[in-house]
């Protein structure tokens, strides 16, 4: 019988006992220990103990599989064009706010942001045969692996940001294509539940709401393809600092058993590595994330030297496994689209790939013991670096060996920076003159957390400022809002160019222009960053390297080796 689970706005009952971790050395819970000399030891690093839940989900990394698919697409395009009709698709964004795609830089080069989602679905025999709790078969899936892959505009570097699956967030309103509405949450919800709110499009909407990063594509993968795909690539080297056996006294764990040092893993053993929690580092979900990062960077190196990927038989087998395990957005639903994307990803050398984890802190809210929330300042620093196309490795931009790729139709010559442009390219007439653009100004100066008192009369003051700039149809709204930064929202594509004109007149960045189904027209929400004066408070200088709490791993680091949790050696 399928297990039922208690939802609510605060905790994820299905994941009880499986606490994510998000920083080096921290511990989310005390896992059951193996017998022997390590049995009964308590973890160090702090962190509350929680009752172990019934659910034990296979863990693995969507990023690994996604890059494997894309790399294979580059090598074997002609071998599996016939698979076009087998690619499964789903809506890109089910949320109300549409940031649109990434925008080109002054040289006409456009970054790419791809959300990689790992679903724990056990809705077919292949997934069920790989193990896990039988009471979760055919149940609703969770987005238990979430990684944002950012490919820089000049194709010189790639950054990947993982979010701990036990991160507690506010969920946005999500509307399924058939019309079913999932209302915005009234309290914190565990991030992996986003997949149950209409599908991967709600996971994308949740990331965009948190990070303000425009997401261009998603790739969602279940774990049934891991075994065959790992076999097809010929194995991936991984390293452990001691002998490890992921098995607790009561039989839990992935079953991974490896000797000290480097081993080449493939097939089901690769799946065990990617889902191992008990035995790595402190036994929390962050250890599993770090192991996934090690696997991914090692695999990217193998791609560049593995001659087996030229074998047509292996290519066809790999492609079939990948397609059957994958769901993508409509922008990636053809082999030629995957091929084009793979060509872009190939331009980045492993030495410019940086794997990170979103900085986090333990939640102090009642009932959320062991759960985590984004570390406000440092998580925002990582998100800002991605938004502004700043390499997380601190090395800045560079000239890739195979050259950068400009946006289709864009000029490749450098020039003055492009003014603020709408997030969604307008499909109608160009922008109107300021005097013909109706703008509603709303006071949102309290910020999203409502921590500050709303500034009185602010909407009227900014509306007057706009009038002075020629926007004679600007009016103050009696409704209020709550925004940390000032934004311009619009309702239809026909209003997109006009919204961009408003942003440019006020000196707002392109990211401030957002399409929203909740907007009745062009609406300027004056945020917490513009409580006084004639312009928003400029943000502090952007960071130039990821904070240490992001636990960065460089793709060229062949010496990376997983620390082993006491009590899980042999």
N, C-alpha and C positions, 0 to 999 in steps of 0.2 A: 504494500500500500504506500502511495506517495506521501511523503512527510509534509505536513502543513507547517507554515512558519508565521510567526507574529511579525507584522510589519511596523506600522506606526511611523512617526517622524524621527525617531531617535536612534534606533539600533537595528542591526541586521541580524536577525535571529539565526538565519541559515549559516552565518559565518562565525557564530559564537565559538570562542576558543582558538580562532585563527587570526591573531592580531597582526596587522601589518606593522612594519617598522620603517623608519625613514631616515635614520642618521647613524653614523658609525658608532658602534658600541652600545646602542640603546636596546632595550628589551621591552617587548610588549606584554609578555605573559610567561609563565613558567610551564614549559611543555613537559609531558611525561618523559621520564628518563629511561634509558636502557638499563638492563641489569648489569652486574659486574662492578668494576671499580668506580665507574662514574654514576652509578644509580643513586638517586635521591639527592643529587647536588642541586643547589639553587643557582639560578642564573645571577650574574652580576650586572650592574648597570641600571638597576631600578626598574620599576614597571609593575603594575598591579597584576596579581594572579586572578584568572577568571576560570569559571567552570568550563570544562572542555565540551564543545558541541558535538553533535552526532555526525555532522557532515564533514567528510574529508574529500576535498575536491582535487583532482589532478591539476597541477600548475605547470605552466610552460610559457614561453614568450612569443607573443604574436609578432614581435619585431623580427625575430629570427626567421620565422616562416615567411613573412612578407618580403624580406630582402632576398630570401632564397627563391621565392617565386619570381621576383623582379630580375634577379641575376640570371635565372634560367630563361626568362623571356628574352633577354638579350642574346643568349647563346643559341636558343633553339626556336626562334620565331617561326621559321618555315615548317618545323616539325609538327606544330600543333595548332595551326590556324583553324583546324576543324573543331577545336574546343570552344570557339567563340560562343556558340549557342548554349554552352554548359555553365557559363559564368553567372553566378547568382548576384542580384543587385538589390539594394534597398535605398531608401531616401537618405540624402546627405545630412540634412538638418531639420529636425522636427520642432525646433524652438521658435519663439516669437521673434527674437532678434537675429537678423541675418547680417553678419559682418561682411559677407561677400568673400571673394577670393583674395589672395595676396596681391599686392600692387607692385608694379615695376619701380626700380630705383632710377636715378638720374641717367644711367646708361642704358635704360630699357631692359634691364635684367630683372627677372621676377623670382623671388624665393618660393619654395613649396613647403606646405605644412600638411603632413599626413598623420592622422590618428590611427594607431595600430591597436586593435582590440582583440583580446583573447577571451572567447566565450567558453564557459564550462559546460556547455550543452551536452546532455547525454540522451539525445532523442533518436538515436539509431543504434543498430547492433554493433557497428564498428566502434563507436565511442564507448558503449557500455562494456564491450569486451576488454577494454583497457583498464578496467577496475574502478574502484570508488564505491561510495555508498549506494546500494541498490534502491534505497528509499528515495533517492533523488532522480531516478530514471524518469524521463519524459516530463520533468518539472521545468519551470521557467528558468532560463539561463541567467547567469550573472556575468558581468564584464570584469572578470577577475584579473586580467592583465590589461593595462592601459598605458601606452607609450606614445608620446608625440614626437614624430620625426620631422626635424626642420632641415631642409636642404637650402643652403645659402644662395642668394641671388646670383653670385658669381661662380657658384658650383665649386668653390675652393674648400668648403668644410661642411660637415653635417653634425647636428646636435640631436640627441635623443633624451627626452625627459620622461621618466617613469613616475607614475603617481601610486603611492601605496594603496592597496585595495581597501583598506580599512579607513581611508580618509572620509571624514564627515563633511558634507557640503549641503548647501541649499540647492534643491533641484528646480530647474525652470519649468514652466508650462510646456508640455510637449503634446502635439496633435498628430495622430497617426493619419496616413493618407486617406483612410476610410472615414475619417471624421471623429474617431474616438479621442477624447481629450483627457490628458493626465494633468490635473491642476498643479500649479507650482506648490512646492512643499511649504508648510508652515513652520517647519523646524528642520533640523539637520537630518540628512539621510546618508547612508553609506554609499560611496561613489559607485560601487559595483552594481547597485540596484538600478542604475540609470538604464541599463539594457532592457529591463522589464517595463519601461515606461514608453513603449512603442517601438523599440529596436535601437540599432546603432546610431540612428539619427538623433536620439535623445542623449546618448553618450557624447556625441559631438556638440550638441547644444549645451550640455553641462560644462564641458571644457571651455567653450567659447565664453560662457557666462563668467567663469572663474578667471580665465587668463586674458580675455580680450584679444586673443590670437585668432586671426582668420584661418579656418581650417579648410583646405582645398579638397581633400579626399579622406576617406577612411578605408581601411582593410580589416575585416573581421575574420578570424580563423578559429575553428575548433581543433581539438587535439588529435583527431583520427588520422590526419595526414602526417603527423610528426614522424612516426616510425618509418614509413616508406620514404619520406623526403630525406630524412637523415641518412638512410641507407644509400639513396641515390647520389648524394654528394660525396660519399666515401668516408665519412667520419669527421669529427671535429676534435682537436686536442683540447683538453681541459686539465686543470691542476688542482690538487688538494695538498695541504700542508702536512696532513697525517692520514693514515688509513682511516676510511670512513665507512660506516654502515648506517644508513638512515632507517632505523627500526627501533621503536620504543618497546618498553617491557610489555605493554598490552597490545603489541602488534601493529601499531600505527607507524606511518612514515612511508616514504616512496619505495624503499627497498634497495636504493642505490648502494652498491658496495664497490669501492675502488681502493687500490693501494696508494700509498704516499707517492707524490710526484705527478708526472704527466701521463695521462691515458688518452687514447683516441676512442671516443664513444660514438655510437650510431644506433639506429633502430630504437628498440624499447629502452635501452640504457640511456640514450639521449633524452628521451621523455622523462625518465627517472631524474636525471640531472636537473632538467628544467622545472620540475615540480617539487624538488627537495626543499623542505623547510627544516625539519628535525635533523640536525647534524651539521648544518652550516652556521658559522658565526654564533649568534646567540639564540638560534632556534625560532626567530621571528620571521615575518614575511619579508623584511628588508634583506635578510641573508639570501633568501630565494631570489630577490631582485638582483642582488650583486652577482649571483651565480649566472643568472640569465644574461647580464651585461657581459660577463666573461665569455660566455658561449657565443654571443652575437659578434663580439669583436674578433674572436678566434675564427669564426665562420667567415667573416668578411675577408680575412687573410687567406683562408683556404680557397675562396672563390678565385682569387687571382693566380693561384698556382695549380689548381686541380684540373688536370687534363681530362678527367673522366666526363666532364660536362660537355665534351665535344662528341660523345657517343650518342648517336640518334636514339638507340633503344633506351638508354638511361634517361635521356631528355624527355622522351615521350612518357615514360613511367613517372618521372618527377612532375611533369606538367599535369598529368591526369590526377595525381594525388593532390597537387596544389589546388587545382580548379575545384575538385570535389570538397575541399576543406575550407573554401574561401567565399566570403560575401564582400562585395565592394559597392561603392556609390556609382551612380550612372556615368560619372566622368571617367571611370576605369573599367567599363564593362565590355571592352573589346581587347583582343590580344594585341592589336597594334597600339592601343593606348598604354597597355602595360609595357610593351616594348619601348615606346618613346620614353616612358618614365624610367625604365631601367637604364637607358642610355644616359640619362641625367645623373642617376645615382652612381653609375660607374666612374664618373669624373672625379669623385672624391677618393683620395687615397686613405687607407686605414689609419694613417698617422694623423689625419684631420677629422676622424670620427670621435666624438666625445659622448659617452654614456653618463647620464646623471639621474639622480632621484630628487623629486621635488622636496625641498626642505620642509620639515614638519615639526610640530610639537604635540605632546600628549594633550588630549582634550581634558579640560577641568570641569566640564559640564556634568551635572548629575546623570548617572546611568550610562555614561560613556567611558567608563574605566578601560584603559588600554587602547581606545580608539584615538585617532590622530586628526589634527586639523592643519591646514597650511600654515607654515611659519610666516607671519604676515610680511615682514620686510624682506627676508631672504628668498622666500618663494616668489614674491613680486619681482625681485631682482632677476631671477632666472627667467620669468615670463617676459619681463621687459627686454632682456637681451634677445630673446627669440623674436618678439614683436619688431624690434629695431634691427634685426639681422646682424647681431653681434655674436661672433664665434665664442662658444663657451670655453674653448681651450686657451683664450687669452692671446692667440697668435694673430688675430685680425684677419682681414681678407688677404687673398693671394691670387696668383694667376694659375689656374689649374692646367695640368699638362695638356688636356684635350680641349681647352678653351671654354669660355662661358657661353651660355645660351641666352640670347635676348628673347624677350617676349615676341610672339608672332606679330610682325608688322611694326615693331618698335625700332627706333633708331639706336645704333650701338655707339654713337658718339656721346662723350660726356658733355654735360652742360649744366645750366643752373638747375637746382632741385625743382622737381615738379610740385606745384601747389597742391593743396588738399584736394583730393578727388573722391567721388563717391565710392563706397565699398563695392557696390554692384554696378557694373558698367551700364549706363543708360541705353535703352534701345529705342528712344524716341528723339525728339528735337533737342538741340543744344539748349544750354541754360538761358533763362530769361534775364532781362536787366533787373538789377536790384529793386527798382521801384515797382516792379510787377510781381515780386516774390512775396507771398504771404508767409509770415513767420510768427509762430506762437512761442512766447518765452515763458518758461516755467521755472519757479524757484525750487532747486533741489540741493540747496547749500548745506543741508544737515548731513549729507553723506549717507551711504547705504547702511552703515551701522547705527545711524541716528545718534551718534555720540556727541554731536555739537548742535547747539540751538540754531534753528533756521534763521538766516539773516532777514530781517523785515524789509519789505519793499524792494528786494533785490530784482525781481522780475521786471518791475517798472523801470528801474535804473538801467538794466541791460537793454530793454526794449527801446528806451530813449537813445542809448548808444547806437543801436542798429539804425534807428531813424536818421541819426546824424550821418551815417555812412551810406544813406540813400535808400534804405529798406523802409520806405514810408508805410508799408503795410504791416510792419512789426507791431504786435500787441502783447501785452502782459496777460498771463492766464491766472485765474484765481486758484486753479488746481496747483498742487505742489508735487514734488517728487523727492527722490533720494539718490544722488549719484556722487561717487567719489571724484570723478573727473567730468568736465563739461562735455556734453555730447550733442550732436545734431541728428535727430531721427526723422525718417520720412516713411511714407506708407507705400508708395508705388514706384515703379521704375521711371515713370514719367516725371517724378519729383526728384530723382537722384541727382541730376546735374545741378538743379537749383540748390539742393542741400549742400553740394560741394562748394557753391559760390558763397553761401552763408559762412561755412567753415573757413574758407580762404580769407574772407573779409575780416574775420575775428582772429586770424592767425592760429587756428586750431589745426592739429595734425590730421592726416587723412584717416587715421584709425578712429577719429571721433565721429565720423559719418557712418550711420548705421541704418539699415532698413529694418523696420519693425511693423508687424501686423497690428500692434496696439496703437500705433500712431495714426491720427486722423488726417494729418498733413505734415508739413515741415515744422518740427518742434525743437526748439533750443532749450535743453535742460541745463541750467546754470548750476554746476556742481560745487562740491566742497573746495575745489581748487580755485574757485573764483568768488570768494566771499566779499572782496573789496576791489576797487580799482577798475581800470578800463581793459584789463586783460587777465586771463587766468594766471595763477602763480606758476611759473615754469618749474618743471620737475627737476630734481637734483641731477647732476651728470650721471649718465648711464654707466653701470659697472663695465669693466673690460674683461673680467674673468669670472667664472662661476664661483659662488661662495663655497667654502670648504664643506659646508653642511650638505651640498649637493652630491658629494661622494663621487667625483668625476673619475672616469676610467677612459684612458686614451686607447684608440684602436690599435696602436703599434706596441702596446705593452704586453709582450709575450711572456713576461715574468709574473703576470697576475696569477694568484693562487689563493684558493678559498681557505680561510681559517676554519677549523673544525671545532664544534661544540663539545665540551667535556662530556664524557659518558657515551659518545657515539663513535669511538674508535675500536679497532679490533687488532 
